[in-house]
Amino acid sequence: MDITYIRAVFGALRSTVTKPLYKIDSGVILQIAGITDLPEYFNADFANSEKGTATRMLGHDGEVTIPDTLLQTGLPIFCWIYVVNETTGRTVYSVKIPVKQRSNVEDPQPTPEQADIITQAINALNQAGDNAEQAAESAQASAESAAQSVASIRGYAEDAQGYAEDAARSAGEAAQSAQTATNAAESAEESEAKSKGYADSAKENADRAEMSMKNAGCFWLEVDDNDDLIYIRTDNAGVDIRTDENDDLIVEAW
């Protein structure tokens, strides 16, 4: 829709009249000029009568749209613009917009030759429209097929990525298991080495104890199966066994 602009220029007075519009006009924008204190946003009331019901429109940057319904009546349009500030208070500016009715233009009747040409042109336009529609349908089908191919490729890529992640996870678990087995083997070897060291140390200590006993000399007493007292001593041990006057057993070793 074409946009029509009409200007309302204010001078010393607070009212003005614009150039006329036509009843068939639509989408007309009223431009306000000459109001120095007009705010960025303002209210403008439009009506077909100075005493009628008004339609309020919001204006911006000195422009406001005239309601089409008021133009379609063919009656003059009145506009009131309200400016409120701290110095002058509430100021009202009025605009009168004349509206004319443009006479209808009768359509000329075409001759048979012109009618045939018009028919041919219409048929050509219809054929062109059908061809364009077919081309659009073909293009849409191609686009949908391409979209399906892209979706399939994306699905394959996502599957491949999932397989790769599973393989990487399995490889990591296998590496972890191998490391655990290696650590267990090393721990077993270490335990075996420690056990062998403990056995060697025990044998060495036993040998040393036996050697100490031989070098130092020792003896011990035992009771055999016949309840006879016997004693055993090493070569380096000296033992004297006797009874005293009370028949107590005295054992002396040196």
Secondary structure by P-SEA (a helix, b strand, c coil): cbbbbbbbbbccccccccccccccccbbbbbbcccccccccbbbbbccccccbbbbbbbccccccccaaaaaaccbbbbbbbbbcccccbbbbbbbbbbbbbbbbbbbbbcaaaaaaaaaaaaaaaaaaaaaaaaaaaaaaaaaaaaaaaaaaaaaaaaaaaaaaaaaaaaaaaaaaaaaaaaaaaaaaaaaaaaaaaaaaaaaaaaaaaaaaaaacccccccccccbbbbbbcccbbbbbbcccccbbbbbcc
